[in-house]
């Protein structure tokens, strides 16, 4: 993740004392397009970089020879390609091409050098006056520690063949420096935010505070402000990381929703149609490349026929020369005529050699141009394929796609051109058709992202309110549980008292229940034999039911009499009225329940056992 500098501190201050912030490139190196929070200022690279010997080192005391093959054409072209690649990767804001960097103007060199130096100091600006430009460039490279001499005469004639290769070598050295700085910064950024970073920050803070204390300064608000700025910066970084994670979460949810879409067959058919379209395009490209190959073969044939014709002409000229020599041998010439004719012959031979060499050079240039055109066509075709793939994923292709809105946004390479007119390379207009469409899509996605972020904030607010309400309900539930515990304790004490009063009745019911259980055990043991005597047992069971019914009626009458006596006794014995009243009420409920629910004699005894 890219991090902005803390701002408010100049490059000289950054070199005079170490910072508590995360490790950053000296003098706000911003090759990754970070923006300083400090106000805009115009700085002098030469003055700021004079203190940076700890990172880049200082220049040597004496001039030494450059071991690089600067005068080699191969090394020169490779260096230019490397400069173009670096400028392209880092979004150079001006037009750049191989032809321009082969023979540049002084302005072109100034723009390129200023862009590269802004990778070291984002606020740097070259002095455009002719009188100070050469001195400033030499001072900058000396401050950076460039180990070789830069001649001022080379800066006066930038694009000349004898000075430009050495300046290109200085640009490649500066690019090596920037790439090394970017790599070091990336590794430091990966390693600095570990579990011990807070400890390191506080250790440095305490070290500086103790140093100021030893110096006699008991109050150092600058250190506190710097520490607060560090943590504010880290908080901002954490917030940005959270926002990125939320955005990634939204994208993953959208991807999950798309994966759970109810019509995968439609998507597969659409993808199949896209693949068929791409297959047709590839076939068309293959046919175009075949035509291009045929055109090149035809040109090679034409060049071969021209070569044969030239050779035939040369042979005819040789024959004619021999004839002229034979004629000359039989003629009587003066020595002056011989000298004149020899001079004319030498002149013609030199002109012939020059024409043959010029022809060979032109032929080589034509072949080289054709090879370059073929390579550039391949590169453009690769870019178009990448554009087609990405546009398909963004639902811009084909015309029926969601984001295409019926517009034809496909772009193909046009192999042929109108005779006598400018060549049309692409089938679509980049500035008038494709760029507005992509801008509209970007604006739409940006608005959707903002809406999603607002919705996320609303949902987060609702979650916070729900959490607060949940906490309130939990507190209320805890209070009710405490009340329930108190009531349960009171209920248990009263139940123990009631159990003591009904122990006698429980013993009687247990006796009857024991008899019933013994009878059930006997019935279970004799179940096989009881199947044969079912009839006799049925009559015995009826008799027992009648007997138990009579016993139940007698017991009910006895309980009613007991209740009447207890109610009468309540009036006389006020001291124990509460206990007896509870017993009476309980026994009355028992009797009513037995009468209303017990259909069999066992039900009565089981009721007493459960009570």
ABEGO torsion letter per residue (X at the ends): XBBBBAEGBBAAAAAABBBABBBBBBGGBAAAGBBBABBBBBBBAAAAAAAAAAAAEBBBABBBBBABBAABAAAAAAAAAAAAAAAAAAGBABBBBAAAAABBBAAAAAAAAAAAAAAABAABBBBABAAAAAAAAAAAAAAAGBABBBBAAAAABAABAAAAAAAAAAAAAAAAAAAAAAAAAAAAAAAABBAAAAAAAAAAAAAAAAAAAAAGBABBAAAAAAAAAAAAAAAAAAAAAAAAAAAAAAAAAAAAAAAABABAAAAAAAAAAAAAAAAAAAAAAAAAAAAAAAAAAAAAAAAAAAAAAAAAAAAAAAAAAAAAAAAAAABBBBAAAAAAAAAAAAAAAAAAAAAAAAAAAAAAAAAAAAAAAAAAAAAAAAAAAAAAAAAAAAGAOBAABAAAGGBBABBBBBABBBBGBBBBABABBAAAAAAAAAAAAAAAAAAAAAAAAAAAAAAAAAAAAAAAAAAAAAAAAAAAAAAAAAAAAAAAAAAAAAAAAAAAAAAAAAAAAAAAAAAAAAAAAAAAAAAAAAAAAAAAAAAAAAAAAAAAAAAAAAAAAAAAAAAAAAAABAAAAAAAAAAAAAAAAAAAAAAAABABAAAAAAAAAAX
